[in-house]
Amino acid sequence: MAKVSAIEKNKHRRKLADRYAGKRAELKAIVMDRSRPIEERFRATLKLSELPRNSAPSRIRNRCEVSGRPRGYYRKLKMSRIALRELGSLGKVPGVVKSSW
């Protein structure tokens, strides 16, 4: 099990990323638009840097919903390989059967 503080920090980052997604997209569009004057693009860059760091989507870490484990994560199932194996053995994941012979 991951530290509770790490899991909560990641949840906070997800909330911030959702809250600032629109504003961040607008500012990035201004910065990337070559037809705009350089001063306007520079001001947009400064405003973008004033946004909270944790509101950037690249700072979000994919973590297992079951255990909070950050590695061995399957995006489609939103869980780690270890949690998948345990739940698959118990028959709690639909369509997954652990083989034995």
C-alpha positions, 0 to 999 in steps of 0.5 A: 500500500502506498503512503496516504500522503502520496495518494492524496497529493496525486488527487489534489493534482488531478483536481487542480489540473481539471480546474485550470485545464480551460485557462491553460489551454487558452494561454497555450493557444495564444503562445503557439499562435505565430500570427499574434504579436510577440509581446502578447505571446510573451504576456501569455507565457508569463501568465501561464507560468503564474498558474500553479505547478501542480495544475499541469497534467504532466505532473499527475502520476497514474496510480492503482485505484486499489493499492495506490501503487505507482508502477506496473499500472494498466491504464485500461483497468486503472490498477496495478499488475499485482492488484489485477492478479489478486482480484483475478484469482478471487474472480472479481475482475470480469473476463479474467481467469487465472490459468492453472494446469 
